[in-house]
Amino acid sequence: MDRLWQCHRAFEKLQPENTPADLLPVVRRYRLRLKNCPQLTVIERENLARDILVRFWGEMCKGRVCG
């Protein structure tokens, strides 16, 4: 199980009512990128996972502990 798969699972669990409205377009964009993951190289997968983990979840949690 790689980090990108974990990101994909986390996005599947996201519900619009629990996501700040300003982040909904970001969620849609990442979901589209995750659909193309079989075509990505290992490095591209790691970069996308890092982008999601650092940028998106950092913004989503804003210092709170997110599970």
N, CA, C and O atoms as a CHARMM CRD file, in Angstrom:
* protein
*
  268
    1    1 MET  N      0.85400  -1.16800   0.00000 PROA 1      0.00000
    2    1 MET  CA     0.00000   0.00000   0.00000 PROA 1      0.00000
    3    1 MET  C      0.90200   1.23400   0.00000 PROA 1      0.00000
    4    1 MET  O      1.72500   1.40200   0.90000 PROA 1      0.00000
    5    2 ASP  N      0.75100   2.08500  -0.99500 PROA 2      0.00000
    6    2 ASP  CA     1.56700   3.29100  -1.04600 PROA 2      0.00000
    7    2 ASP  C      0.77600   4.50100  -0.55500 PROA 2      0.00000
    8    2 ASP  O     -0.42500   4.41900  -0.29900 PROA 2      0.00000
    9    3 ARG  N      1.47000   5.60300  -0.43300 PROA 3      0.00000
   10    3 ARG  CA     0.83900   6.81700   0.10400 PROA 3      0.00000
   11    3 ARG  C     -0.27400   7.33300  -0.79400 PROA 3      0.00000
   12    3 ARG  O     -1.26100   7.88000  -0.30200 PROA 3      0.00000
   13    4 LEU  N     -0.12900   7.16700  -2.09500 PROA 4      0.00000
   14    4 LEU  CA    -1.16100   7.65800  -3.00200 PROA 4      0.00000
   15    4 LEU  C     -2.45100   6.86600  -2.82500 PROA 4      0.00000
   16    4 LEU  O     -3.54300   7.43100  -2.88700 PROA 4      0.00000
   17    5 TRP  N     -2.32900   5.56600  -2.60500 PROA 5      0.00000
   18    5 TRP  CA    -3.51200   4.74400  -2.35600 PROA 5      0.00000
   19    5 TRP  C     -4.19800   5.21700  -1.07700 PROA 5      0.00000
   20    5 TRP  O     -5.42600   5.29100  -1.02400 PROA 5      0.00000
   21    6 GLN  N     -3.42200   5.53400  -0.05700 PROA 6      0.00000
   22    6 GLN  CA    -3.99000   6.04300   1.19300 PROA 6      0.00000
   23    6 GLN  C     -4.71700   7.36500   0.94800 PROA 6      0.00000
   24    6 GLN  O     -5.78500   7.60000   1.51400 PROA 6      0.00000
   25    7 CYS  N     -4.14900   8.21800   0.11900 PROA 7      0.00000
   26    7 CYS  CA    -4.80200   9.48400  -0.22400 PROA 7      0.00000
   27    7 CYS  C     -6.11700   9.22700  -0.94900 PROA 7      0.00000
   28    7 CYS  O     -7.12900   9.86900  -0.66700 PROA 7      0.00000
   29    8 HSD  N     -6.09100   8.29000  -1.87800 PROA 8      0.00000
   30    8 HSD  CA    -7.28700   7.94700  -2.63900 PROA 8      0.00000
   31    8 HSD  C     -8.39600   7.48000  -1.69700 PROA 8      0.00000
   32    8 HSD  O     -9.54300   7.90500  -1.82700 PROA 8      0.00000
   33    9 ARG  N     -8.05600   6.60900  -0.75300 PROA 9      0.00000
   34    9 ARG  CA    -9.03700   6.11400   0.22300 PROA 9      0.00000
   35    9 ARG  C     -9.59100   7.26000   1.06800 PROA 9      0.00000
   36    9 ARG  O    -10.78900   7.31000   1.34600 PROA 9      0.00000
   37   10 ALA  N     -8.71800   8.17500   1.47300 PROA 10     0.00000
   38   10 ALA  CA    -9.16200   9.30800   2.28800 PROA 10     0.00000
   39   10 ALA  C    -10.13400  10.19200   1.50800 PROA 10     0.00000
   40   10 ALA  O    -11.12500  10.66300   2.06600 PROA 10     0.00000
   41   11 PHE  N     -9.85900  10.41900   0.22700 PROA 11     0.00000
   42   11 PHE  CA   -10.75300  11.23800  -0.58700 PROA 11     0.00000
   43   11 PHE  C    -12.09000  10.54700  -0.80600 PROA 11     0.00000
   44   11 PHE  O    -13.11400  11.22300  -0.91100 PROA 11     0.00000
   45   12 GLU  N    -12.11000   9.22400  -0.87600 PROA 12     0.00000
   46   12 GLU  CA   -13.36900   8.49700  -1.01100 PROA 12     0.00000
   47   12 GLU  C    -14.25700   8.71500   0.21000 PROA 12     0.00000
   48   12 GLU  O    -15.48200   8.71900   0.09500 PROA 12     0.00000
   49   13 LYS  N    -13.64800   8.89600   1.36800 PROA 13     0.00000
   50   13 LYS  CA   -14.39900   9.06100   2.61300 PROA 13     0.00000
   51   13 LYS  C    -14.85600  10.49800   2.85100 PROA 13     0.00000
   52   13 LYS  O    -15.72700  10.74000   3.68700 PROA 13     0.00000
   53   14 LEU  N    -14.27500  11.45300   2.12100 PROA 14     0.00000
   54   14 LEU  CA   -14.65600  12.86000   2.31700 PROA 14     0.00000
   55   14 LEU  C    -16.11100  13.07900   1.92800 PROA 14     0.00000
   56   14 LEU  O    -16.57000  12.59300   0.89500 PROA 14     0.00000
   57   15 GLN  N    -16.81800  13.80500   2.75500 PROA 15     0.00000
   58   15 GLN  CA   -18.20400  14.15600   2.47400 PROA 15     0.00000
   59   15 GLN  C    -18.28500  15.66900   2.26800 PROA 15     0.00000
   60   15 GLN  O    -17.65800  16.42000   3.01300 PROA 15     0.00000
   61   16 PRO  N    -19.04100  16.12800   1.27700 PROA 16     0.00000
   62   16 PRO  CA   -19.13300  17.57000   1.01600 PROA 16     0.00000
   63   16 PRO  C    -19.54700  18.38000   2.24300 PROA 16     0.00000
   64   16 PRO  O    -19.06600  19.49600   2.44300 PROA 16     0.00000
   65   17 GLU  N    -20.43200  17.82500   3.06100 PROA 17     0.00000
   66   17 GLU  CA   -20.89800  18.57900   4.23000 PROA 17     0.00000
   67   17 GLU  C    -19.81600  18.73200   5.30400 PROA 17     0.00000
   68   17 GLU  O    -19.93700  19.58200   6.18600 PROA 17     0.00000
   69   18 ASN  N    -18.76500  17.91900   5.23400 PROA 18     0.00000
   70   18 ASN  CA   -17.67000  18.01200   6.20100 PROA 18     0.00000
   71   18 ASN  C    -16.43600  18.70700   5.63000 PROA 18     0.00000
   72   18 ASN  O    -15.39700  18.77700   6.28700 PROA 18     0.00000
   73   19 THR  N    -16.55300  19.21700   4.41600 PROA 19     0.00000
   74   19 THR  CA   -15.42100  19.84500   3.73600 PROA 19     0.00000
   75   19 THR  C    -15.70400  21.33400   3.57000 PROA 19     0.00000
   76   19 THR  O    -16.77200  21.70300   3.08200 PROA 19     0.00000
   77   20 PRO  N    -14.77400  22.19100   3.96200 PROA 20     0.00000
   78   20 PRO  CA   -14.99300  23.62800   3.75700 PROA 20     0.00000
   79   20 PRO  C    -15.29900  23.92800   2.28400 PROA 20     0.00000
   80   20 PRO  O    -14.67600  23.36600   1.38300 PROA 20     0.00000
   81   21 ALA  N    -16.25300  24.80900   2.06100 PROA 21     0.00000
   82   21 ALA  CA   -16.71200  25.11100   0.70000 PROA 21     0.00000
   83   21 ALA  C    -15.58200  25.55500  -0.22000 PROA 21     0.00000
   84   21 ALA  O    -15.58400  25.22600  -1.40600 PROA 21     0.00000
   85   22 ASP  N    -14.62100  26.29800   0.31400 PROA 22     0.00000
   86   22 ASP  CA   -13.53400  26.77500  -0.54200 PROA 22     0.00000
   87   22 ASP  C    -12.59400  25.65200  -0.97100 PROA 22     0.00000
   88   22 ASP  O    -11.80600  25.82800  -1.90000 PROA 22     0.00000
   89   23 LEU  N    -12.66900  24.49700  -0.30400 PROA 23     0.00000
   90   23 LEU  CA   -11.81100  23.36800  -0.67700 PROA 23     0.00000
   91   23 LEU  C    -12.50200  22.35800  -1.59200 PROA 23     0.00000
   92   23 LEU  O    -11.85000  21.44500  -2.09900 PROA 23     0.00000
   93   24 LEU  N    -13.80400  22.50500  -1.81200 PROA 24     0.00000
   94   24 LEU  CA   -14.51100  21.55300  -2.68100 PROA 24     0.00000
   95   24 LEU  C    -13.94200  21.50100  -4.09900 PROA 24     0.00000
   96   24 LEU  O    -13.79300  20.40300  -4.63500 PROA 24     0.00000
   97   25 PRO  N    -13.61300  22.63900  -4.73900 PROA 25     0.00000
   98   25 PRO  CA   -12.99700  22.55200  -6.07200 PROA 25     0.00000
   99   25 PRO  C    -11.65000  21.82700  -6.04200 PROA 25     0.00000
  100   25 PRO  O    -11.29100  21.12800  -6.98900 PROA 25     0.00000
  101   26 VAL  N    -10.91600  22.00000  -4.95300 PROA 26     0.00000
  102   26 VAL  CA    -9.62800  21.32400  -4.80900 PROA 26     0.00000
  103   26 VAL  C     -9.84500  19.81700  -4.70700 PROA 26     0.00000
  104   26 VAL  O     -9.10100  19.03800  -5.30200 PROA 26     0.00000
  105   27 VAL  N    -10.86000  19.41000  -3.95700 PROA 27     0.00000
  106   27 VAL  CA   -11.18500  17.98600  -3.82200 PROA 27     0.00000
  107   27 VAL  C    -11.51300  17.40900  -5.18900 PROA 27     0.00000
  108   27 VAL  O    -11.02500  16.33400  -5.53700 PROA 27     0.00000
  109   28 ARG  N    -12.33400  18.10700  -5.96900 PROA 28     0.00000
  110   28 ARG  CA   -12.69400  17.62000  -7.30800 PROA 28     0.00000
  111   28 ARG  C    -11.45900  17.46700  -8.19200 PROA 28     0.00000
  112   28 ARG  O    -11.31200  16.47600  -8.90600 PROA 28     0.00000
  113   29 ARG  N    -10.57800  18.45900  -8.13300 PROA 29     0.00000
  114   29 ARG  CA    -9.36300  18.43000  -8.95400 PROA 29     0.00000
  115   29 ARG  C     -8.46900  17.24400  -8.56300 PROA 29     0.00000
  116   29 ARG  O     -7.95500  16.54200  -9.43400 PROA 29     0.00000
  117   30 TYR  N     -8.28600  17.02200  -7.26500 PROA 30     0.00000
  118   30 TYR  CA    -7.46400  15.89600  -6.82800 PROA 30     0.00000
  119   30 TYR  C     -8.10800  14.55900  -7.19100 PROA 30     0.00000
  120   30 TYR  O     -7.41000  13.61800  -7.56900 PROA 30     0.00000
  121   31 ARG  N     -9.42400  14.46800  -7.08000 PROA 31     0.00000
  122   31 ARG  CA   -10.10100  13.21500  -7.45400 PROA 31     0.00000
  123   31 ARG  C     -9.85600  12.89600  -8.92400 PROA 31     0.00000
  124   31 ARG  O     -9.61800  11.74200  -9.28100 PROA 31     0.00000
  125   32 LEU  N     -9.91500  13.91400  -9.77300 PROA 32     0.00000
  126   32 LEU  CA    -9.63800  13.69900 -11.19900 PROA 32     0.00000
  127   32 LEU  C     -8.20600  13.21700 -11.40800 PROA 32     0.00000
  128   32 LEU  O     -7.95800  12.30800 -12.20000 PROA 32     0.00000
  129   33 ARG  N     -7.27200  13.83100 -10.69600 PROA 33     0.00000
  130   33 ARG  CA    -5.86700  13.41900 -10.82000 PROA 33     0.00000
  131   33 ARG  C     -5.67500  11.99200 -10.30200 PROA 33     0.00000
  132   33 ARG  O     -4.88500  11.23300 -10.86400 PROA 33     0.00000
  133   34 LEU  N     -6.38500  11.62500  -9.24400 PROA 34     0.00000
  134   34 LEU  CA    -6.25000  10.28000  -8.68100 PROA 34     0.00000
  135   34 LEU  C     -6.80700   9.20900  -9.62100 PROA 34     0.00000
  136   34 LEU  O     -6.34300   8.06900  -9.60600 PROA 34     0.00000
  137   35 LYS  N     -7.80600   9.57300 -10.44400 PROA 35     0.00000
  138   35 LYS  CA    -8.35000   8.60500 -11.40400 PROA 35     0.00000
  139   35 LYS  C     -7.30100   8.18500 -12.42700 PROA 35     0.00000
  140   35 LYS  O     -7.36300   7.08200 -12.97100 PROA 35     0.00000
  141   36 ASN  N     -6.34100   9.06400 -12.68700 PROA 36     0.00000
  142   36 ASN  CA    -5.29400   8.77200 -13.66700 PROA 36     0.00000
  143   36 ASN  C     -4.08300   8.09100 -13.05000 PROA 36     0.00000
  144   36 ASN  O     -3.06700   7.92500 -13.72500 PROA 36     0.00000
  145   37 CYS  N     -4.16200   7.69700 -11.80200 PROA 37     0.00000
  146   37 CYS  CA    -2.96100   7.17100 -11.15700 PROA 37     0.00000
  147   37 CYS  C     -2.36200   5.93300 -11.77800 PROA 37     0.00000
  148   37 CYS  O     -1.14500   5.77000 -11.68000 PROA 37     0.00000
  149   38 PRO  N     -3.10700   5.04800 -12.40700 PROA 38     0.00000
  150   38 PRO  CA    -2.43500   3.90100 -13.03400 PROA 38     0.00000
  151   38 PRO  C     -1.45100   4.30900 -14.13500 PROA 38     0.00000
  152   38 PRO  O     -0.52500   3.56200 -14.45000 PROA 38     0.00000
  153   39 GLN  N     -1.65200   5.48600 -14.71200 PROA 39     0.00000
  154   39 GLN  CA    -0.77900   5.94700 -15.79400 PROA 39     0.00000
  155   39 GLN  C      0.44200   6.70600 -15.29000 PROA 39     0.00000
  156   39 GLN  O      1.31800   7.05900 -16.08000 PROA 39     0.00000
  157   40 LEU  N      0.51100   6.96300 -13.98300 PROA 40     0.00000
  158   40 LEU  CA     1.61400   7.75000 -13.43300 PROA 40     0.00000
  159   40 LEU  C      2.83200   6.88400 -13.13800 PROA 40     0.00000
  160   40 LEU  O      2.71100   5.70100 -12.81800 PROA 40     0.00000
  161   41 THR  N      3.99700   7.49000 -13.25100 PROA 41     0.00000
  162   41 THR  CA     5.22700   6.80000 -12.85600 PROA 41     0.00000
  163   41 THR  C      5.30900   6.80400 -11.33200 PROA 41     0.00000
  164   41 THR  O      4.53600   7.49300 -10.66600 PROA 41     0.00000
  165   42 VAL  N      6.23700   6.04300 -10.79100 PROA 42     0.00000
  166   42 VAL  CA     6.41300   5.97900  -9.34200 PROA 42     0.00000
  167   42 VAL  C      6.71700   7.37400  -8.78200 PROA 42     0.00000
  168   42 VAL  O      6.15900   7.77300  -7.76000 PROA 42     0.00000
  169   43 ILE  N      7.58800   8.09600  -9.44700 PROA 43     0.00000
  170   43 ILE  CA     7.94900   9.44200  -8.98000 PROA 43     0.00000
  171   43 ILE  C      6.74100  10.38000  -9.04200 PROA 43     0.00000
  172   43 ILE  O      6.52500  11.16700  -8.12100 PROA 43     0.00000
  173   44 GLU  N      5.95300  10.30300 -10.11800 PROA 44     0.00000
  174   44 GLU  CA     4.75800  11.14100 -10.23400 PROA 44     0.00000
  175   44 GLU  C      3.74500  10.79800  -9.14500 PROA 44     0.00000
  176   44 GLU  O      3.09100  11.68500  -8.59600 PROA 44     0.00000
  177   45 ARG  N      3.61700   9.51400  -8.83600 PROA 45     0.00000
  178   45 ARG  CA     2.70800   9.08000  -7.75900 PROA 45     0.00000
  179   45 ARG  C      3.15200   9.65300  -6.41800 PROA 45     0.00000
  180   45 ARG  O      2.33100  10.16000  -5.65400 PROA 45     0.00000
  181   46 GLU  N      4.44000   9.57400  -6.13400 PROA 46     0.00000
  182   46 GLU  CA     4.96500  10.10500  -4.87300 PROA 46     0.00000
  183   46 GLU  C      4.78300  11.61700  -4.79500 PROA 46     0.00000
  184   46 GLU  O      4.42900  12.14800  -3.74200 PROA 46     0.00000
  185   47 ASN  N      5.02300  12.30700  -5.89900 PROA 47     0.00000
  186   47 ASN  CA     4.85000  13.76500  -5.91500 PROA 47     0.00000
  187   47 ASN  C      3.39100  14.15800  -5.70100 PROA 47     0.00000
  188   47 ASN  O      3.10600  15.10900  -4.97300 PROA 47     0.00000
  189   48 LEU  N      2.47300  13.43700  -6.32500 PROA 48     0.00000
  190   48 LEU  CA     1.05300  13.71900  -6.13900 PROA 48     0.00000
  191   48 LEU  C      0.64600  13.43200  -4.69600 PROA 48     0.00000
  192   48 LEU  O     -0.08300  14.21900  -4.09200 PROA 48     0.00000
  193   49 ALA  N      1.10500  12.32700  -4.14500 PROA 49     0.00000
  194   49 ALA  CA     0.78700  11.99500  -2.75100 PROA 49     0.00000
  195   49 ALA  C      1.31600  13.07500  -1.81300 PROA 49     0.00000
  196   49 ALA  O      0.61400  13.49600  -0.89400 PROA 49     0.00000
  197   50 ARG  N      2.52800  13.51800  -2.03600 PROA 50     0.00000
  198   50 ARG  CA     3.11800  14.56400  -1.19100 PROA 50     0.00000
  199   50 ARG  C      2.31100  15.85600  -1.31000 PROA 50     0.00000
  200   50 ARG  O      2.04600  16.52500  -0.31100 PROA 50     0.00000
  201   51 ASP  N      1.92600  16.19900  -2.52900 PROA 51     0.00000
  202   51 ASP  CA     1.12500  17.40000  -2.75800 PROA 51     0.00000
  203   51 ASP  C     -0.19000  17.32300  -1.98100 PROA 51     0.00000
  204   51 ASP  O     -0.59000  18.28800  -1.33000 PROA 51     0.00000
  205   52 ILE  N     -0.84700  16.18600  -2.05400 PROA 52     0.00000
  206   52 ILE  CA    -2.12200  16.01100  -1.35500 PROA 52     0.00000
  207   52 ILE  C     -1.91500  16.05900   0.15600 PROA 52     0.00000
  208   52 ILE  O     -2.63600  16.76000   0.86500 PROA 52     0.00000
  209   53 LEU  N     -0.93300  15.31300   0.64000 PROA 53     0.00000
  210   53 LEU  CA    -0.72300  15.23200   2.08600 PROA 53     0.00000
  211   53 LEU  C     -0.30900  16.56400   2.68800 PROA 53     0.00000
  212   53 LEU  O     -0.80700  16.94800   3.74600 PROA 53     0.00000
  213   54 VAL  N      0.58200  17.26200   2.03600 PROA 54     0.00000
  214   54 VAL  CA     1.10000  18.50900   2.60000 PROA 54     0.00000
  215   54 VAL  C      0.15200  19.67400   2.34700 PROA 54     0.00000
  216   54 VAL  O     -0.23800  20.37500   3.28000 PROA 54     0.00000
  217   55 ARG  N     -0.21300  19.87600   1.10700 PROA 55     0.00000
  218   55 ARG  CA    -1.01100  21.06300   0.77000 PROA 55     0.00000
  219   55 ARG  C     -2.47100  20.91700   1.15700 PROA 55     0.00000
  220   55 ARG  O     -3.00900  21.75300   1.88300 PROA 55     0.00000
  221   56 PHE  N     -3.11500  19.86000   0.67800 PROA 56     0.00000
  222   56 PHE  CA    -4.55000  19.74400   0.92500 PROA 56     0.00000
  223   56 PHE  C     -4.85600  19.45700   2.38400 PROA 56     0.00000
  224   56 PHE  O     -5.61000  20.19800   3.01500 PROA 56     0.00000
  225   57 TRP  N     -4.27900  18.38900   2.92900 PROA 57     0.00000
  226   57 TRP  CA    -4.62000  18.03200   4.31200 PROA 57     0.00000
  227   57 TRP  C     -4.11500  19.06800   5.28700 PROA 57     0.00000
  228   57 TRP  O     -4.73300  19.27700   6.33100 PROA 57     0.00000
  229   58 GLY  N     -3.01200  19.72300   4.98000 PROA 58     0.00000
  230   58 GLY  CA    -2.54300  20.81000   5.83300 PROA 58     0.00000
  231   58 GLY  C     -3.55600  21.94100   5.88800 PROA 58     0.00000
  232   58 GLY  O     -3.81100  22.51100   6.94800 PROA 58     0.00000
  233   59 GLU  N     -4.13200  22.25800   4.73600 PROA 59     0.00000
  234   59 GLU  CA    -5.15300  23.30000   4.66500 PROA 59     0.00000
  235   59 GLU  C     -6.44800  22.83000   5.32300 PROA 59     0.00000
  236   59 GLU  O     -7.10200  23.59800   6.02900 PROA 59     0.00000
  237   60 MET  N     -6.81200  21.58900   5.09800 PROA 60     0.00000
  238   60 MET  CA    -8.05000  21.03400   5.64300 PROA 60     0.00000
  239   60 MET  C     -8.00500  21.01300   7.17100 PROA 60     0.00000
  240   60 MET  O     -8.98400  21.36500   7.83000 PROA 60     0.00000
  241   61 CYS  N     -6.88800  20.60800   7.71900 PROA 61     0.00000
  242   61 CYS  CA    -6.77500  20.46700   9.17300 PROA 61     0.00000
  243   61 CYS  C     -6.47400  21.79400   9.86200 PROA 61     0.00000
  244   61 CYS  O     -6.89900  22.01500  10.99600 PROA 61     0.00000
  245   62 LYS  N     -5.75200  22.66800   9.19000 PROA 62     0.00000
  246   62 LYS  CA    -5.38900  23.98100   9.74700 PROA 62     0.00000
  247   62 LYS  C     -4.93300  23.87400  11.19500 PROA 62     0.00000
  248   62 LYS  O     -5.40700  24.59900  12.06900 PROA 62     0.00000
  249   63 GLY  N     -4.00400  22.95300  11.42900 PROA 63     0.00000
  250   63 GLY  CA    -3.43400  22.82700  12.76600 PROA 63     0.00000
  251   63 GLY  C     -4.18500  21.87900  13.68100 PROA 63     0.00000
  252   63 GLY  O     -3.67900  21.53500  14.74900 PROA 63     0.00000
  253   64 ARG  N     -5.39200  21.44100  13.29100 PROA 64     0.00000
  254   64 ARG  CA    -6.13700  20.48300  14.10700 PROA 64     0.00000
  255   64 ARG  C     -5.62400  19.08900  13.80800 PROA 64     0.00000
  256   64 ARG  O     -4.99300  18.85700  12.77600 PROA 64     0.00000
  257   65 VAL  N     -5.89000  18.18200  14.69500 PROA 65     0.00000
  258   65 VAL  CA    -5.52800  16.78500  14.44800 PROA 65     0.00000
  259   65 VAL  C     -6.63900  16.17400  13.61500 PROA 65     0.00000
  260   65 VAL  O     -7.79100  16.12500  14.04600 PROA 65     0.00000
  261   66 CYS  N     -6.29600  15.71300  12.43100 PROA 66     0.00000
  262   66 CYS  CA    -7.28500  15.08800  11.54800 PROA 66     0.00000
  263   66 CYS  C     -7.03000  13.59600  11.52200 PROA 66     0.00000
  264   66 CYS  O     -5.88800  13.15200  11.40800 PROA 66     0.00000
  265   67 GLY  N     -8.08000  12.84000  11.62500 PROA 67     0.00000
  266   67 GLY  CA    -7.92800  11.38900  11.61200 PROA 67     0.00000
  267   67 GLY  C     -8.39100  10.78800  10.33600 PROA 67     0.00000
  268   67 GLY  O     -8.32800   9.57000  10.16900 PROA 67     0.00000
